[in-house]
Amino acid sequence: MSAPSVDILVPIYKPQFDAEEQRAVEQTFRVLGHRGVSFLCSNDLNQGYYRERFPDAGYRLENPRYFLSVQDYSRMLVREQFYTDTCRAEFVLIVQPDVYVFRDDLDRWLHSPFDYVGAPWPDGIEININAGKFAAVGGKRLRVHVGNGGFSLRRTSKCAALIREHGEIAEWFTKSGSNEDLFFAFMGMLSEDFILPNQMTAARFSWELKPEHYHELLGSKLPMGIHEYQKQRADLWGRFVERWVDDSIKE
């Protein structure tokens, strides 16, 4: 069975990477480059640095207004048009420059039933959804444990459908600039047709917060990739990253 098609996008917004970002993105191309990797960027960004260092990269261009801040970037990812126009494949894999990819497990996840997979939040995030159809019943309080968008796999058709299903709430996220991954985490849980993994399954895909927690729970087995590894226990990740780069450790 052939794997579904996937767009692998690395969002960029500045003229060049710092040293650690370049190292991480080089690893993304090393592990996933055979599938095709593109930079997601403003259509007015000077691409000279990127074209010189990543000659095999493709480019997906968006309006400059979506790259002015983190909030603007979130607005872009809660637009239906991002999943119908900018993304051209059945899935999109977002790999931010602060992601370190250990190995290519994509075929497994592309054949899974999940519409969105991101690193788990071990302590969960809780809010009261009091908009759209949920406002009529006084709101819906919900706690979610899966959803980090920095390294995330999304089924494009289902993400577009989720935005349509909860259009009023999507519009609120767009206007407020709230973190886009919270929209998919919370509204995905409240959707009639959107599948998210549980916390332990998501931990086999990616880690971000409290990596030592999942390292212990999963018996020291590393996920496919890690997000914000320089912010979250850099001492722990430093050892793992060096091992994988220097020794090419196999699973």
Buried (B, 14 or more C-beta within 10 A) or exposed (E): EEBBBBBBBBBBBEEEBEEBBBBBBBBBBEBBBEBBBBBBBBEEBEBEBBEEBBEEBEBBBBEBEBBEEEEBBBBBBBBBEBBBEBBEBBBBBBBBBBBBBBBBBBBEBBEBEBBBBBBBBBEEBEBEBBBBEBEEEEEBEBEBBBBBBBBBBBBBBBBBBBBEBBEEBBBBBBEEBBBBBBBBBBBBBBBEEBBBBEBEBBBBBBBBBBBEBBBEEBEEEBBBBBBBBBEBBEEBBEEBBEEBBEEEEEE
